[in-house]
Amino acid sequence: MSEKRKITRNPVWPGTKARFAYRKPGELSFKNASAGVINLGSRGMFMETPLWLPSHTELDIQILFQPDKPQGLTVTASGIVVRADNHGLGVQFTDINLKRLGDCIIAMLNETVAPENYLRLGGSYRAHNTYLRLPSSH
């Protein structure tokens, strides 16, 4: 399968979950489900779930970076299924607050990785397979 994605998705912290409501094309009511988040980017995500949904299924999503904490870091999004296979669902976001997403990612980096453990990689910092692109300083 050729890669059609224009924006990369990156692995997320272990334990990151998504709760979502979905409505298959032609249905009137939403149903609820949950899944593990495998990777995440500004335009979409891949969720590990045995649930198969057809392309263009609408989703209302809550991404839980700290699902075990009652007041854990979360971001909400809307999206549509663009891929379904035996590993899970590929979702393209139709609406997400990118500032909130960035704030959650930075908060997770600050909480989980001490600054001395960051590896400087050509304008990026890497921590536990999670990448955050920082603006170049000129």
C-alpha positions in Angstrom: 0.0 0.0 0.0 1.4 3.4 -0.9 1.7 6.2 1.6 -0.8 8.9 0.9 -0.3 10.9 4.1 1.2 14.4 3.7 1.7 15.1 7.4 3.5 12.4 9.5 2.0 10.8 12.6 4.2 10.0 15.5 4.0 7.3 18.2 2.3 8.4 21.4 2.9 7.6 25.0 2.0 4.0 26.1 -1.5 4.0 27.6 -2.9 6.8 25.5 -6.5 6.1 24.8 -9.4 7.5 22.8 -13.1 7.4 23.6 -15.3 8.1 20.6 -18.8 8.2 19.4 -19.4 7.0 15.8 -22.2 7.2 13.3 -22.0 5.0 10.3 -23.1 6.6 7.0 -26.9 6.4 6.8 -27.5 5.9 10.5 -29.2 8.5 12.7 -27.8 7.7 16.2 -24.2 7.6 17.5 -22.7 4.6 19.3 -19.8 4.7 21.8 -16.5 2.9 21.8 -12.9 3.2 23.0 -9.5 2.3 21.6 -5.8 2.6 22.2 -4.0 5.4 20.3 -1.0 4.1 18.3 0.1 7.3 16.5 -1.1 10.9 16.3 -0.5 13.9 14.1 -2.0 17.3 13.5 -4.3 15.9 10.8 -5.1 12.4 12.1 -4.5 9.3 14.2 -4.5 5.6 14.1 -6.5 3.7 16.8 -6.0 0.1 17.7 -9.4 -1.6 17.9 -11.2 -4.7 16.7 -14.1 -2.5 15.7 -14.4 -2.2 11.9 -16.0 0.9 10.6 -16.5 1.8 6.9 -14.7 4.8 5.3 -16.4 8.1 5.9 -17.9 7.1 9.3 -18.1 10.2 11.4 -16.4 10.3 14.8 -16.5 12.6 17.8 -13.2 11.8 19.7 -11.7 12.5 23.1 -8.0 11.7 23.2 -6.9 10.8 26.8 -3.2 11.2 27.3 -3.5 10.2 31.0 -6.6 7.9 31.1 -6.0 6.8 34.7 -6.1 10.3 36.0 -9.5 11.8 36.6 -8.3 15.3 35.5 -5.8 14.0 33.0 -4.8 15.7 29.8 -7.4 15.5 27.0 -8.1 17.0 23.7 -11.3 16.6 21.6 -11.6 16.2 17.9 -14.0 15.3 15.1 -13.0 13.1 12.2 -13.8 10.5 9.6 -12.5 7.0 9.1 -10.2 6.9 6.2 -8.8 3.4 6.7 -9.9 0.3 8.5 -7.9 -3.0 8.7 -7.4 -5.8 11.2 -5.2 -3.6 13.4 -7.6 -0.7 13.8 -8.9 2.6 12.3 -7.1 5.4 10.5 -8.9 8.7 11.2 -8.6 12.0 9.4 -9.4 15.0 11.7 -12.1 17.4 10.4 -11.8 19.5 13.5 -9.2 19.7 16.3 -7.8 22.4 18.5 -4.2 22.3 17.5 -3.1 24.7 20.4 -4.7 22.3 22.9 -3.1 19.3 21.2 0.3 21.0 21.4 -0.2 22.0 25.0 -1.0 18.4 25.9 2.1 17.1 24.1 4.3 19.6 25.8 2.8 18.9 29.2 3.4 15.1 28.6 7.0 15.8 27.6 7.5 17.9 30.7 5.9 15.3 33.0 7.5 12.1 31.5 11.0 13.1 30.4 13.7 15.0 32.3 15.4 17.7 30.1 18.8 15.9 30.5 17.3 12.9 28.7 16.3 14.7 25.5 18.5 14.0 22.5 19.1 17.0 20.3 18.3 15.9 16.7 18.5 18.6 14.1 15.9 20.9 15.4 13.9 18.1 17.1 13.8 16.7 20.5 13.2 13.0 20.9 11.9 11.3 24.0 10.7 7.6 24.1 9.9 7.5 20.4 7.8 10.7 20.7 8.9 13.6 18.5 8.2 17.3 18.8 9.3 19.6 16.1 10.7 22.8 17.4 11.0 26.0 15.4 14.5 26.7 14.1 16.2 29.6 16.0 17.8 32.0 13.6 
